[in-house]
């Protein structure tokens, strides 16, 4: 008696990738691969080595159920509970934004600056999963970092990621409100990074369902014009910059010039805009004022 032919790992991956491609997602290949590996309990290396291996029916059913949830809008990183950022595999939950490739532009710029210093103390505001601050600390052995967020749920994820990356000796996470004046006795930092909420209230209603219905609104909405956090951070937190220290912002599409003007108005100098992989101005950075009153 011959049973039905079982699906191989490669066949299942190709089928799911094809389904995900219908979502017009540029990450369909990676999303399908991660979902198959997660559902099948295998690493990428095992998938590439054993792709011709058949998938048990119950495992295939589990993977297809996860794929159906993604097709209904649920992001793959939340389905599998982790995502890669700048070579680090980090835990992600619906309490934090999903780390994205565009944010690596900010991390790379800050890492380059931190490497130019003998020692560096970095602060990452609105840290979420901690992806930016952890990337800096992991890439620059002489760097100590403080990661801040107003959400206690996000900080719990961040602290687990600090442990996951083995950086407990150089990285700490604390509750901080980026909209408020900086806490007392916080000290100064050579580098401050911030990927703040920057979606306007009107744009919140037009976001893709995968973002609007699943990612935390607290980490998305930046006020009526999306610029509330840029105004507050440049005004309140510039006093936390050491001499010749730099502030790095991620910005939304079309916001770079407005953020550069905000920084200029607060006395920041040597201002620059960096593009993302699509050529859109994604990072604005500058050197802190020489004298802060």
C-alpha positions as CSV (number, residue, x, y, z in Angstrom):
1,X,0.0,0.0,0.0
2,X,1.5,3.3,-1.1
3,X,0.7,6.6,0.7
4,X,0.6,10.0,-0.8
5,X,3.9,11.6,-1.7
6,X,5.1,14.0,1.0
7,X,6.3,17.5,0.3
8,X,10.0,18.3,0.6
9,X,11.4,21.3,2.5
10,X,12.4,22.9,-0.8
11,X,9.0,22.4,-2.4
12,X,7.2,23.8,0.7
13,X,9.6,26.8,0.7
14,X,9.0,27.5,-3.0
15,X,5.2,27.3,-2.6
16,X,5.1,29.6,0.4
17,X,7.5,32.1,-1.2
18,X,5.2,32.2,-4.2
19,X,2.3,33.0,-2.0
20,X,4.2,35.7,-0.1
21,X,5.4,37.2,-3.4
22,X,1.7,37.9,-4.1
23,X,1.8,40.3,-1.2
24,X,4.3,42.4,-3.3
25,X,6.7,42.1,-0.3
26,X,10.4,42.6,-1.2
27,X,11.2,40.3,1.7
28,X,9.1,37.3,0.5
29,X,12.2,35.1,0.0
30,X,13.6,35.7,3.5
31,X,10.1,35.6,5.2
32,X,9.3,32.2,3.6
33,X,12.7,30.8,4.5
34,X,12.4,31.9,8.1
35,X,8.9,30.6,8.5
36,X,9.8,27.2,7.0
37,X,12.9,26.9,9.2
38,X,11.0,28.0,12.3
39,X,8.1,25.7,11.7
40,X,10.3,22.8,10.8
41,X,12.7,23.3,13.8
42,X,15.7,23.7,11.6
43,X,18.5,26.2,11.0
44,X,19.1,27.9,7.6
45,X,22.2,25.6,7.3
46,X,20.1,22.5,7.8
47,X,17.5,23.7,5.3
48,X,20.1,24.3,2.6
49,X,21.8,20.9,3.4
50,X,18.6,18.9,3.8
51,X,16.2,20.7,1.5
52,X,15.3,17.4,-0.3
53,X,14.1,15.9,3.0
54,X,10.4,15.3,3.2
55,X,8.3,17.3,5.7
56,X,6.0,15.2,8.0
57,X,2.3,16.1,7.3
58,X,1.8,17.5,10.8
59,X,4.8,19.8,10.4
60,X,3.7,20.9,7.0
61,X,0.3,21.7,8.4
62,X,1.9,23.8,11.2
63,X,4.0,25.8,8.6
64,X,1.1,26.4,6.3
65,X,-1.0,27.6,9.2
66,X,1.7,30.1,10.1
67,X,1.9,31.2,6.4
68,X,-1.9,31.7,6.3
69,X,-1.6,34.0,9.3
70,X,1.1,36.0,7.5
71,X,-1.1,36.2,4.4
72,X,-3.8,37.6,6.6
73,X,-1.4,40.4,7.7
74,X,0.5,39.1,10.7
75,X,4.2,39.9,10.4
76,X,6.6,36.9,10.1
77,X,8.9,38.3,12.9
78,X,6.1,38.2,15.4
79,X,5.1,34.7,14.2
80,X,8.6,33.3,14.9
81,X,9.5,35.6,17.8
82,X,12.8,36.9,16.4
83,X,14.4,38.8,13.6
84,X,17.9,39.6,12.4
85,X,19.4,43.1,12.5
86,X,22.9,44.0,11.7
87,X,24.1,40.4,12.1
88,X,22.3,40.0,15.5
89,X,19.3,37.7,15.9
90,X,17.0,39.6,18.3
91,X,13.8,38.7,20.1
92,X,10.8,40.7,18.8
93,X,7.2,40.8,20.2
94,X,4.2,43.0,19.4
95,X,5.6,45.3,22.2
96,X,8.4,46.5,19.9
97,X,8.8,47.6,16.3
98,X,10.2,45.0,13.9
99,X,13.9,45.9,13.1
100,X,14.1,46.9,9.5
101,X,16.9,47.1,7.0
102,X,16.5,50.9,6.6
103,X,17.4,51.3,10.2
104,X,20.7,49.7,9.6
105,X,21.7,52.9,7.8
106,X,21.5,54.7,11.2
107,X,23.3,51.9,13.0
108,X,26.1,51.8,10.4
109,X,26.6,55.6,10.6
110,X,26.7,55.6,14.4
111,X,29.1,52.6,14.4
112,X,31.5,54.3,12.1
113,X,31.6,57.4,14.4
114,X,31.9,55.3,17.5
115,X,34.9,53.4,16.0
116,X,36.7,56.6,15.4
117,X,36.8,57.3,19.2
118,X,39.1,55.6,21.6
119,X,36.2,55.0,24.0
120,X,32.6,55.7,23.4
121,X,29.5,56.1,25.6
122,X,26.3,55.8,23.6
123,X,22.6,56.4,24.3
124,X,19.8,55.0,22.2
125,X,16.4,56.7,22.8
126,X,13.1,55.0,21.9
127,X,15.1,51.8,21.8
128,X,12.3,49.3,21.5
129,X,14.0,45.9,20.9
130,X,17.4,47.6,21.5
131,X,18.5,46.8,18.0
132,X,20.4,50.1,17.3
133,X,22.2,50.3,20.6
134,X,23.0,46.6,20.6
135,X,24.4,46.8,17.1
136,X,26.7,49.7,18.1
137,X,27.9,47.9,21.3
138,X,28.4,44.6,19.6
139,X,30.4,46.2,16.8
140,X,32.5,48.5,18.9
141,X,34.2,46.7,21.9
142,X,35.1,50.0,23.5
143,X,31.6,51.2,23.6
144,X,29.3,51.3,26.6
145,X,25.6,51.9,25.9
146,X,22.5,52.9,27.7
147,X,19.2,52.0,26.0
148,X,16.0,53.9,27.0
149,X,12.3,53.5,26.3
150,X,9.1,54.6,28.0
151,X,7.4,51.2,27.5
152,X,8.1,48.7,30.2
153,X,7.0,45.9,28.0
154,X,9.6,47.0,25.3
155,X,12.3,47.3,28.0
156,X,11.6,43.7,29.1
157,X,12.2,42.6,25.5
158,X,15.3,44.8,25.3
159,X,16.8,43.4,28.5
160,X,16.4,39.9,27.2
161,X,18.1,40.9,24.0
162,X,21.0,42.4,26.0
163,X,21.4,39.0,27.6
164,X,21.0,37.2,24.3
165,X,23.8,39.2,22.8
166,X,26.0,38.6,25.9
167,X,26.5,42.3,26.4
168,X,25.3,42.6,30.1
169,X,28.7,44.0,31.1
170,X,28.5,47.0,28.7
171,X,24.8,47.6,28.0
172,X,22.0,48.7,30.3
173,X,18.3,49.5,29.7
174,X,16.3,52.0,31.6
175,X,12.9,53.7,31.5
176,X,13.2,57.1,29.7
177,X,10.7,59.5,28.2
178,X,12.3,61.0,25.1
179,X,9.6,63.8,25.1
180,X,10.6,64.9,28.6
181,X,13.7,66.6,30.0
182,X,16.5,64.2,30.6
183,X,16.8,62.5,34.0
184,X,19.2,63.9,36.6
185,X,22.7,62.4,36.9
186,X,22.5,60.6,33.5
187,X,25.9,61.9,32.5
188,X,27.1,62.7,28.9
189,X,27.3,60.7,25.8
190,X,29.6,60.8,22.7
191,X,26.8,59.5,20.6
192,X,23.0,59.6,20.9
193,X,20.8,57.7,18.4
194,X,17.1,57.8,18.1
195,X,14.6,56.1,15.9
196,X,11.5,57.9,17.2
197,X,7.8,57.6,16.4
198,X,7.4,59.7,13.2
199,X,4.1,58.8,11.5
200,X,1.6,61.6,11.5
201,X,-1.8,61.1,13.0
202,X,-3.4,61.2,9.5
203,X,-1.0,58.7,8.1
204,X,-1.7,56.2,11.0
205,X,-5.0,55.4,9.3
206,X,-3.4,54.7,5.9
207,X,-0.6,52.4,7.1
208,X,-0.4,48.9,5.8
209,X,-2.6,46.5,7.9
210,X,0.5,44.5,8.9
211,X,1.8,47.6,10.6
212,X,-1.4,49.4,11.7
213,X,-3.0,46.3,13.3
214,X,0.1,44.5,14.7
215,X,3.0,46.9,15.6
216,X,2.8,49.2,18.7
217,X,1.1,52.5,18.0
218,X,3.1,54.0,20.9
219,X,6.3,53.5,18.7
220,X,4.7,54.8,15.5
221,X,2.7,58.0,16.0
222,X,4.8,61.2,16.2
223,X,2.0,63.7,16.6
224,X,0.1,65.8,14.1
225,X,3.0,66.4,11.8
226,X,5.2,63.5,12.9
227,X,7.9,65.7,14.3
228,X,7.1,65.9,18.0
229,X,10.0,63.7,19.1
230,X,12.6,65.5,16.9
231,X,11.7,68.8,18.6
232,X,11.7,67.4,22.1
233,X,15.0,65.4,21.7
234,X,17.0,68.2,20.1
235,X,15.7,70.7,22.8
236,X,15.9,68.6,25.9
237,X,18.6,66.0,25.3
238,X,21.3,68.1,23.6
239,X,22.7,68.8,27.1
240,X,23.5,65.0,27.4
241,X,26.0,65.3,24.5
242,X,29.7,65.4,25.3
243,X,31.9,67.9,23.6
244,X,31.9,67.1,19.8
245,X,29.2,64.5,20.4
246,X,26.8,63.6,17.7
247,X,23.0,63.0,17.5
248,X,21.7,60.6,14.9
249,X,18.0,60.4,13.9
250,X,16.1,58.1,11.7
251,X,13.4,60.0,9.8
252,X,10.3,59.2,7.8
253,X,10.2,59.7,4.0
254,X,10.1,63.4,3.2
255,X,11.0,64.5,6.7
256,X,14.8,64.9,6.4
257,X,14.8,68.6,5.5
258,X,12.4,69.5,8.3
259,X,14.4,67.5,10.9
260,X,17.6,69.2,9.7
261,X,16.0,72.6,10.2
262,X,14.9,71.6,13.7
263,X,18.4,70.5,14.6
264,X,19.9,73.7,13.1
265,X,17.5,75.8,15.1
266,X,18.8,74.1,18.3
267,X,22.4,74.9,17.5
268,X,23.5,71.6,16.0
269,X,26.3,71.9,13.4
270,X,27.9,69.9,10.6
271,X,24.4,68.5,9.6
272,X,24.1,65.7,7.1
273,X,21.4,63.6,5.5
274,X,22.0,59.9,4.6
275,X,19.9,58.0,2.1
276,X,18.5,54.5,2.6
277,X,18.7,51.7,0.0
278,X,15.9,53.3,-2.0
279,X,17.7,56.7,-2.1
280,X,15.3,58.3,0.4
281,X,16.7,60.6,3.0
282,X,16.6,58.3,6.1
283,X,19.1,59.5,8.6
284,X,19.9,63.1,9.8
285,X,22.8,63.7,12.1
286,X,24.8,66.5,13.4
287,X,27.3,67.7,16.1
288,X,25.9,69.1,19.3
289,X,26.1,72.8,20.1
290,X,29.5,74.0,21.4
291,X,27.9,75.7,24.4
292,X,24.6,74.5,25.8
293,X,22.8,76.9,28.1
